């Protein structure tokens, strides 16, 4: 049990307040964005484990696969204006 507690404490850099409230705040932030601008994924990563980088690789791989299957148009939100966070979705006019 002590080993598990030590490993868990070592996940977070010193001084990081990994409060669960931050997850709820991020959900509220995303929900407050206008339709068509919400990101496909968002990250709350107190451990700085590289989740953003993993998500970017996954986004590209999924996009290539869906396009190869002939459904690339599903990667775009029609009628949305502007650019969403981190370019998660391409926008096209309706």
JOMO-V584917 format. One record per residue. RES is the residue in one letter. NEAR is the number of other ideal C-beta (glycine too) atoms within 8 Angstrom. Layout:
{{RES NEAR} {RES NEAR}}
This chain:
{{X 4} {X 5} {X 6} {X 7} {X 8} {X 8} {X 8} {X 7} {X 7} {X 6} {X 8} {X 9} {X 5} {X 4} {X 4} {X 7} {X 4} {X 8} {X 5} {X 6} {X 6} {X 10} {X 8} {X 8} {X 8} {X 10} {X 8} {X 8} {X 8} {X 10} {X 7} {X 5} {X 9} {X 5} {X 5} {X 12} {X 10} {X 10} {X 10} {X 6} {X 7} {X 7} {X 7} {X 7} {X 8} {X 9} {X 7} {X 6} {X 6} {X 6} {X 8} {X 8} {X 7} {X 8} {X 10} {X 8} {X 8} {X 8} {X 11} {X 8} {X 8} {X 8} {X 10} {X 8} {X 8} {X 11} {X 10} {X 6} {X 6} {X 5} {X 7} {X 8} {X 5} {X 6} {X 9} {X 9} {X 9} {X 7} {X 8} {X 12} {X 5} {X 7} {X 5} {X 14} {X 8} {X 5} {X 7} {X 9} {X 12} {X 7} {X 11} {X 9} {X 4} {X 4}}
